[in-house]
Each structure stands twice: as structure tokens, then as C-alpha cells.
């Protein structure tokens, strides 16, 4: 699911398909790519509502489901999210870059 979202983003930005495939392969080979199981799905639903409320309070655009899945996965696996995405600012799971 997350790889599909990354693909969608790059294709929407008109990145050539070969480069998209290469980037997806890099992500897959250098990070843990996990399945969206029931626990991650449930946590993603909660995370989406939390991020949407945070975005509303901060007068920002709504988060994507991708954002919620990333946050949920970090929570389920007790991991960190390394990102510059504004939706993750000031969350305990975030390392901002």
C-alpha cells in the first residue's frame, strides 16, 4: 500500500516510470516493508482521525491515508518516522528533517 502511494505521487509528478521503479526498489531494499495487517489497519484508522484533527486545528491540508498508515506502522512496531512532512510535526514518533 505504501509503495503504491509513493508510486502514485511520483507518477502524478510526471517522474519517468523507470525512475519510479528504481526508487521503489531502493525503498524496498533499504527499509522494512511490512504488510498492512489488521492491527496496522485499525491503528491507521485511529491515526488518520488524529492527523485530520491536528491538520484542522493547524489550518493545514488534510492528511493522506498514506500518512496514517506510516504513523500506524511506526506505532505498532514501536519505531520512528523520519520525515519533513508537516502532518508529523511534534508527534513523539517523529524525527523531523
KOLDRENMAR-622335 format. One record per residue (C-alpha): residue number from 1; x, y, z; residue in three letters. Coordinates in Angstrom, 3 decimals, decimal comma, padded with zeros to 6 digits. Layout:
<rs>
<r num="NUM" u="X" v="Y" w="Z" residu="ALA"/>
...
</rs>
This chain:
<rs>
<r num="1" u="000,000" v="000,000" w="000,000" residu="UNK"/>
<r num="2" u="002,733" v="002,453" w="000,950" residu="UNK"/>
<r num="3" u="004,792" v="001,610" w="-002,134" residu="UNK"/>
<r num="4" u="001,677" v="002,186" w="-004,232" residu="UNK"/>
<r num="5" u="001,219" v="005,629" w="-002,668" residu="UNK"/>
<r num="6" u="004,836" v="006,518" w="-003,395" residu="UNK"/>
<r num="7" u="004,375" v="005,350" w="-006,980" residu="UNK"/>
<r num="8" u="001,202" v="007,431" w="-007,344" residu="UNK"/>
<r num="9" u="002,966" v="010,523" w="-006,040" residu="UNK"/>
<r num="10" u="005,899" v="010,222" w="-008,449" residu="UNK"/>
<r num="11" u="003,721" v="009,383" w="-011,439" residu="UNK"/>
<r num="12" u="001,467" v="012,342" w="-010,624" residu="UNK"/>
<r num="13" u="004,607" v="014,498" w="-010,649" residu="UNK"/>
<r num="14" u="005,460" v="013,092" w="-014,122" residu="UNK"/>
<r num="15" u="008,601" v="011,250" w="-012,997" residu="UNK"/>
<r num="16" u="009,545" v="008,736" w="-015,697" residu="UNK"/>
<r num="17" u="008,393" v="005,189" w="-014,960" residu="UNK"/>
<r num="18" u="011,883" v="003,643" w="-014,956" residu="UNK"/>
<r num="19" u="012,981" v="006,130" w="-012,295" residu="UNK"/>
<r num="20" u="009,850" v="005,395" w="-010,227" residu="UNK"/>
<r num="21" u="010,596" v="001,657" w="-010,379" residu="UNK"/>
<r num="22" u="014,184" v="002,302" w="-009,337" residu="UNK"/>
<r num="23" u="013,111" v="004,432" w="-006,378" residu="UNK"/>
<r num="24" u="010,576" v="001,831" w="-005,261" residu="UNK"/>
<r num="25" u="013,260" v="-000,847" w="-005,464" residu="UNK"/>
<r num="26" u="015,565" v="001,328" w="-003,350" residu="UNK"/>
<r num="27" u="012,865" v="001,790" w="-000,717" residu="UNK"/>
<r num="28" u="012,139" v="-001,936" w="-000,701" residu="UNK"/>
<r num="29" u="015,793" v="-002,940" w="-000,414" residu="UNK"/>
<r num="30" u="016,810" v="-000,404" w="002,265" residu="UNK"/>
<r num="31" u="013,798" v="-000,394" w="004,579" residu="UNK"/>
<r num="32" u="011,404" v="-002,771" w="006,228" residu="UNK"/>
<r num="33" u="008,351" v="-003,091" w="004,001" residu="UNK"/>
<r num="34" u="005,576" v="-004,604" w="006,093" residu="UNK"/>
<r num="35" u="002,082" v="-005,729" w="005,304" residu="UNK"/>
<r num="36" u="-000,951" v="-003,791" w="006,395" residu="UNK"/>
<r num="37" u="-002,370" v="-006,369" w="008,776" residu="UNK"/>
<r num="38" u="-005,466" v="-005,929" w="010,928" residu="UNK"/>
<r num="39" u="-003,563" v="-004,252" w="013,785" residu="UNK"/>
<r num="40" u="-001,907" v="-001,735" w="011,449" residu="UNK"/>
<r num="41" u="-005,255" v="-001,146" w="009,684" residu="UNK"/>
<r num="42" u="-007,023" v="-000,433" w="012,984" residu="UNK"/>
<r num="43" u="-004,201" v="001,803" w="014,161" residu="UNK"/>
<r num="44" u="-004,241" v="003,585" w="010,762" residu="UNK"/>
<r num="45" u="-007,923" v="004,412" w="011,172" residu="UNK"/>
<r num="46" u="-007,201" v="005,991" w="014,554" residu="UNK"/>
<r num="47" u="-004,091" v="007,734" w="013,253" residu="UNK"/>
<r num="48" u="-005,976" v="009,202" w="010,295" residu="UNK"/>
<r num="49" u="-008,615" v="010,730" w="012,582" residu="UNK"/>
<r num="50" u="-005,878" v="012,099" w="014,861" residu="UNK"/>
<r num="51" u="-003,886" v="013,580" w="011,971" residu="UNK"/>
<r num="52" u="-007,021" v="015,035" w="010,362" residu="UNK"/>
<r num="53" u="-007,992" v="016,761" w="013,614" residu="UNK"/>
<r num="54" u="-004,422" v="018,048" w="014,054" residu="UNK"/>
<r num="55" u="-004,431" v="019,391" w="010,474" residu="UNK"/>
<r num="56" u="-007,795" v="021,078" w="011,049" residu="UNK"/>
<r num="57" u="-006,542" v="022,754" w="014,247" residu="UNK"/>
<r num="58" u="-003,379" v="023,892" w="012,474" residu="UNK"/>
<r num="59" u="-005,323" v="025,030" w="009,379" residu="UNK"/>
<r num="60" u="-003,375" v="022,692" w="007,102" residu="UNK"/>
<r num="61" u="-004,479" v="020,462" w="004,271" residu="UNK"/>
<r num="62" u="-005,882" v="017,080" w="005,347" residu="UNK"/>
<r num="63" u="-003,505" v="014,133" w="005,683" residu="UNK"/>
<r num="64" u="-003,492" v="011,226" w="003,280" residu="UNK"/>
<r num="65" u="-004,301" v="007,660" w="004,197" residu="UNK"/>
<r num="66" u="-000,627" v="007,008" w="003,414" residu="UNK"/>
<r num="67" u="000,346" v="009,339" w="006,283" residu="UNK"/>
<r num="68" u="-001,917" v="007,427" w="008,637" residu="UNK"/>
<r num="69" u="-000,532" v="004,043" w="007,563" residu="UNK"/>
<r num="70" u="003,046" v="005,247" w="008,097" residu="UNK"/>
<r num="71" u="002,201" v="006,577" w="011,565" residu="UNK"/>
<r num="72" u="000,250" v="003,443" w="012,460" residu="UNK"/>
<r num="73" u="003,099" v="001,190" w="011,357" residu="UNK"/>
<r num="74" u="005,557" v="003,180" w="013,478" residu="UNK"/>
<r num="75" u="003,266" v="002,846" w="016,473" residu="UNK"/>
<r num="76" u="002,630" v="-000,872" w="016,037" residu="UNK"/>
<r num="77" u="006,350" v="-001,624" w="015,600" residu="UNK"/>
<r num="78" u="007,484" v="000,929" w="018,220" residu="UNK"/>
<r num="79" u="009,530" v="002,747" w="015,563" residu="UNK"/>
<r num="80" u="010,215" v="006,282" w="014,417" residu="UNK"/>
<r num="81" u="009,114" v="008,175" w="011,313" residu="UNK"/>
<r num="82" u="011,900" v="010,219" w="009,725" residu="UNK"/>
<r num="83" u="010,183" v="012,919" w="007,709" residu="UNK"/>
<r num="84" u="009,791" v="016,556" w="006,865" residu="UNK"/>
<r num="85" u="006,034" v="016,152" w="006,375" residu="UNK"/>
<r num="86" u="004,105" v="018,852" w="008,240" residu="UNK"/>
<r num="87" u="001,450" v="016,344" w="009,357" residu="UNK"/>
<r num="88" u="004,001" v="014,591" w="011,579" residu="UNK"/>
<r num="89" u="005,458" v="017,661" w="013,282" residu="UNK"/>
<r num="90" u="005,638" v="017,406" w="017,065" residu="UNK"/>
<r num="91" u="004,437" v="013,791" w="017,234" residu="UNK"/>
<r num="92" u="006,507" v="011,610" w="019,603" residu="UNK"/>
<r num="93" u="007,101" v="009,047" w="016,834" residu="UNK"/>
<r num="94" u="008,690" v="011,656" w="014,554" residu="UNK"/>
<r num="95" u="012,271" v="012,572" w="013,822" residu="UNK"/>
<r num="96" u="011,939" v="015,766" w="011,784" residu="UNK"/>
<r num="97" u="014,349" v="016,516" w="008,972" residu="UNK"/>
</rs>
